[in-house]
């Protein structure tokens, strides 16, 4: 049974296409840190895939690094790609699911994916697809969220609502094991926690909505979150108030890379 409702994910991000770039403070910081990891890697890709590239914000940075590379932005949301076409005059766009890529075997030298893998039903399927479309010695570089992401929000909702309101996430060891299992060599996985302050819990909830990052669990409650429960959860969030009156939220970020090929190579 699928855990994540993919059509709902696509619809949620599609609805957030116009607001995403302005609201994606966390995702923007993660993307910059992920791009910085390319500084330490010797790579000259002839072709690269921006997997889950959304509004195309990584396009400029990637093509500045690799100006002769053929670039493709692949995303689940057609609306996100339409926004990328308008915002960046881009026509290198493909609408597809990361778990079933429409590309031939050995099509890319680099697969870059920032803050996308947490929206999958099976990371293993996506890693197999990445391995399939990578050329020998090609690189997969990605970031995703770990289980401590939004732990404050999860705890606040759990106190007042029996239904899960925050998506589950794999931990660093699970991600590393899947890389080893799925034809990807010499994996390197690390994690860090980024803490963001918000003026109030409502601002946090608004930022999640404006980036399309809402709960899309397949088995989630079909009933609306009542105003009473929402207010109760907001009250529970008082436990995470800082000394200067801000409210913090934690994002556990997992960064990983691995190569297509055997370990000796």
PLY file of the C-alpha trace (Angstrom):
ply
format ascii 1.0
element vertex 265
property float x
property float y
property float z
element edge 264
property int vertex1
property int vertex2
end_header
0.00 0.00 0.00
1.33 3.43 -0.92
2.01 5.68 2.06
2.11 8.97 0.17
-0.78 10.12 -2.02
1.15 11.17 -5.14
-1.73 12.96 -6.94
-2.31 14.96 -3.76
1.41 15.80 -3.57
1.40 17.02 -7.17
-1.76 19.06 -6.55
-0.37 20.59 -3.36
2.86 21.69 -4.99
0.99 22.86 -8.05
-1.18 25.11 -5.91
1.99 26.51 -4.30
3.88 27.15 -7.55
3.52 30.95 -7.36
4.29 31.24 -3.63
6.99 28.57 -3.40
10.17 30.53 -4.11
9.38 33.31 -1.63
8.34 30.89 1.13
11.00 28.20 0.67
13.53 29.60 3.14
14.57 26.20 4.46
14.66 24.55 1.04
16.71 27.44 -0.36
19.33 27.08 2.37
19.48 23.30 1.91
19.88 23.66 -1.85
22.79 26.08 -1.38
24.50 23.73 1.06
23.96 20.79 -1.30
25.38 22.75 -4.24
28.41 23.57 -2.09
29.20 19.88 -1.85
29.95 19.90 -5.57
33.02 22.05 -4.79
34.78 18.99 -3.38
33.89 16.64 -6.22
35.76 16.32 -9.50
32.98 16.25 -12.06
32.40 17.47 -15.61
28.95 16.19 -16.57
27.84 16.23 -20.16
24.25 15.90 -19.00
22.54 16.42 -15.65
19.12 15.75 -14.20
17.58 18.13 -11.65
15.22 15.61 -10.06
12.32 17.34 -8.35
13.59 20.64 -9.73
10.21 22.35 -9.23
10.29 26.03 -10.13
13.80 25.65 -11.53
15.67 27.63 -8.88
18.74 25.34 -9.09
18.98 25.67 -12.87
21.09 28.84 -12.92
23.58 27.59 -10.31
24.01 24.21 -11.96
24.52 25.66 -15.43
26.98 28.23 -14.10
29.03 25.34 -12.74
28.59 23.19 -15.84
27.84 25.57 -18.74
28.25 22.95 -21.46
26.05 20.38 -19.76
22.63 19.38 -21.06
20.19 20.20 -18.23
16.78 18.58 -17.57
14.33 19.61 -14.84
12.09 16.67 -13.92
9.24 17.25 -11.47
5.97 15.60 -10.44
4.00 18.87 -10.67
3.07 20.19 -14.11
2.19 23.56 -12.57
5.65 23.86 -11.02
7.22 23.21 -14.41
4.93 25.72 -16.08
6.11 28.30 -13.56
9.74 27.35 -14.31
9.08 27.87 -18.02
7.76 31.39 -17.41
10.26 32.41 -14.72
13.41 31.11 -16.41
12.40 30.86 -20.07
13.15 27.17 -19.64
12.07 24.48 -22.07
14.16 21.63 -20.62
11.26 20.29 -18.57
9.85 16.80 -18.01
6.84 15.96 -15.83
7.37 12.55 -14.23
7.56 10.59 -11.00
11.03 9.99 -9.53
10.04 6.37 -8.91
9.41 5.80 -12.63
11.66 7.97 -14.77
10.97 8.24 -18.53
14.65 8.34 -19.50
16.79 5.75 -21.23
19.46 3.81 -19.40
22.74 5.70 -18.89
21.34 9.12 -19.87
23.00 11.36 -17.26
26.36 11.97 -15.63
24.83 13.75 -12.63
21.49 13.41 -10.85
20.96 16.31 -8.46
17.97 16.23 -6.12
17.31 18.76 -3.34
14.52 18.19 -0.80
12.52 15.78 -2.95
13.08 12.20 -1.79
10.91 12.65 1.31
7.84 12.76 -0.97
8.33 9.22 -2.26
6.51 6.02 -1.41
9.64 3.93 -1.84
13.07 5.57 -1.85
14.45 2.23 -3.01
12.53 2.47 -6.29
13.81 5.99 -6.90
17.41 4.98 -6.17
17.11 2.08 -8.62
15.84 4.53 -11.22
18.68 6.96 -10.50
21.20 4.13 -10.85
19.56 3.07 -14.13
19.67 6.51 -15.75
23.20 7.30 -14.56
26.14 6.54 -16.79
29.05 4.52 -15.38
30.92 6.73 -12.90
27.92 9.07 -12.81
27.04 10.77 -9.52
23.84 10.96 -7.50
23.84 13.94 -5.10
20.76 14.57 -2.96
19.25 15.93 0.22
16.19 14.74 2.08
14.63 15.19 5.51
15.30 12.97 8.52
12.95 11.84 11.33
13.64 14.81 13.64
12.19 17.20 11.06
9.34 19.25 12.52
9.45 17.20 15.72
8.02 20.17 17.63
5.03 20.40 15.31
4.54 16.63 15.41
4.54 16.65 19.20
2.13 19.59 19.39
-0.40 17.96 17.08
-0.02 14.52 18.69
-1.15 15.99 22.00
-4.53 17.01 20.58
-5.14 14.94 17.43
-5.01 11.12 17.03
-4.15 11.35 13.32
-0.58 11.92 12.07
-0.22 15.44 10.67
3.47 15.28 9.71
4.91 12.88 7.13
7.32 10.16 8.37
10.98 10.26 7.28
13.79 7.71 6.94
16.86 8.08 9.13
20.46 8.45 7.98
21.36 4.76 8.42
18.31 3.63 6.45
19.24 5.96 3.60
22.83 4.71 3.61
21.69 1.07 3.55
19.40 1.71 0.58
22.24 3.33 -1.37
24.41 0.27 -0.84
21.57 -2.04 -1.82
20.65 -0.36 -5.08
23.70 -0.50 -7.36
25.25 2.70 -6.03
28.84 2.64 -4.80
30.96 4.47 -2.23
28.00 6.18 -0.55
28.57 9.07 1.79
25.69 10.14 4.03
25.70 12.85 6.68
23.10 14.86 8.53
22.62 18.11 10.40
19.80 19.90 12.15
18.79 23.37 10.95
16.63 25.35 13.36
14.40 28.10 11.97
12.60 30.71 14.08
9.10 31.91 13.31
7.12 34.82 14.72
4.38 32.42 15.74
3.20 28.85 15.01
0.76 30.15 12.41
3.68 31.53 10.40
5.25 28.07 10.38
2.01 26.51 9.18
1.66 29.20 6.50
5.20 28.57 5.25
4.44 24.85 4.91
1.28 25.58 2.94
3.00 28.15 0.71
5.70 25.62 -0.23
3.19 22.82 -0.79
4.74 20.85 2.09
1.50 19.68 3.67
0.63 16.24 5.01
-0.15 13.91 2.08
-0.25 10.54 3.83
-2.47 8.10 1.97
-4.18 6.93 5.16
-4.59 10.31 6.81
-7.85 11.46 8.26
-10.23 12.68 5.58
-11.85 15.04 8.10
-10.69 18.62 8.33
-8.55 19.71 11.24
-11.09 21.56 13.34
-10.35 25.14 14.47
-10.58 23.94 18.06
-7.90 21.27 17.59
-5.75 23.63 15.59
-5.87 26.22 18.37
-5.09 23.52 20.91
-2.05 22.47 18.88
-0.92 26.10 18.66
-1.20 26.31 22.44
0.92 23.16 22.79
3.56 24.82 20.62
4.15 27.34 23.42
6.63 24.78 24.78
8.95 25.69 21.88
9.02 29.43 22.42
12.44 31.07 22.61
13.54 33.69 25.14
13.02 36.47 22.59
9.45 35.42 21.85
10.10 33.47 18.64
8.98 29.89 17.98
11.52 27.41 16.62
11.17 24.44 14.29
13.81 21.80 13.65
14.67 20.40 10.24
16.92 17.34 10.20
18.62 17.36 6.80
20.27 14.28 5.33
22.82 14.82 2.55
24.07 11.94 0.46
26.01 11.06 -2.62
27.01 7.85 -4.36
28.47 6.78 -7.68
27.18 4.49 -10.41
29.79 1.79 -10.74
31.72 -0.67 -8.64
33.50 0.41 -5.49
37.03 0.06 -6.90
36.24 2.42 -9.74
0 1
1 2
2 3
3 4
4 5
5 6
6 7
7 8
8 9
9 10
10 11
11 12
12 13
13 14
14 15
15 16
16 17
17 18
18 19
19 20
20 21
21 22
22 23
23 24
24 25
25 26
26 27
27 28
28 29
29 30
30 31
31 32
32 33
33 34
34 35
35 36
36 37
37 38
38 39
39 40
40 41
41 42
42 43
43 44
44 45
45 46
46 47
47 48
48 49
49 50
50 51
51 52
52 53
53 54
54 55
55 56
56 57
57 58
58 59
59 60
60 61
61 62
62 63
63 64
64 65
65 66
66 67
67 68
68 69
69 70
70 71
71 72
72 73
73 74
74 75
75 76
76 77
77 78
78 79
79 80
80 81
81 82
82 83
83 84
84 85
85 86
86 87
87 88
88 89
89 90
90 91
91 92
92 93
93 94
94 95
95 96
96 97
97 98
98 99
99 100
100 101
101 102
102 103
103 104
104 105
105 106
106 107
107 108
108 109
109 110
110 111
111 112
112 113
113 114
114 115
115 116
116 117
117 118
118 119
119 120
120 121
121 122
122 123
123 124
124 125
125 126
126 127
127 128
128 129
129 130
130 131
131 132
132 133
133 134
134 135
135 136
136 137
137 138
138 139
139 140
140 141
141 142
142 143
143 144
144 145
145 146
146 147
147 148
148 149
149 150
150 151
151 152
152 153
153 154
154 155
155 156
156 157
157 158
158 159
159 160
160 161
161 162
162 163
163 164
164 165
165 166
166 167
167 168
168 169
169 170
170 171
171 172
172 173
173 174
174 175
175 176
176 177
177 178
178 179
179 180
180 181
181 182
182 183
183 184
184 185
185 186
186 187
187 188
188 189
189 190
190 191
191 192
192 193
193 194
194 195
195 196
196 197
197 198
198 199
199 200
200 201
201 202
202 203
203 204
204 205
205 206
206 207
207 208
208 209
209 210
210 211
211 212
212 213
213 214
214 215
215 216
216 217
217 218
218 219
219 220
220 221
221 222
222 223
223 224
224 225
225 226
226 227
227 228
228 229
229 230
230 231
231 232
232 233
233 234
234 235
235 236
236 237
237 238
238 239
239 240
240 241
241 242
242 243
243 244
244 245
245 246
246 247
247 248
248 249
249 250
250 251
251 252
252 253
253 254
254 255
255 256
256 257
257 258
258 259
259 260
260 261
261 262
262 263
263 264
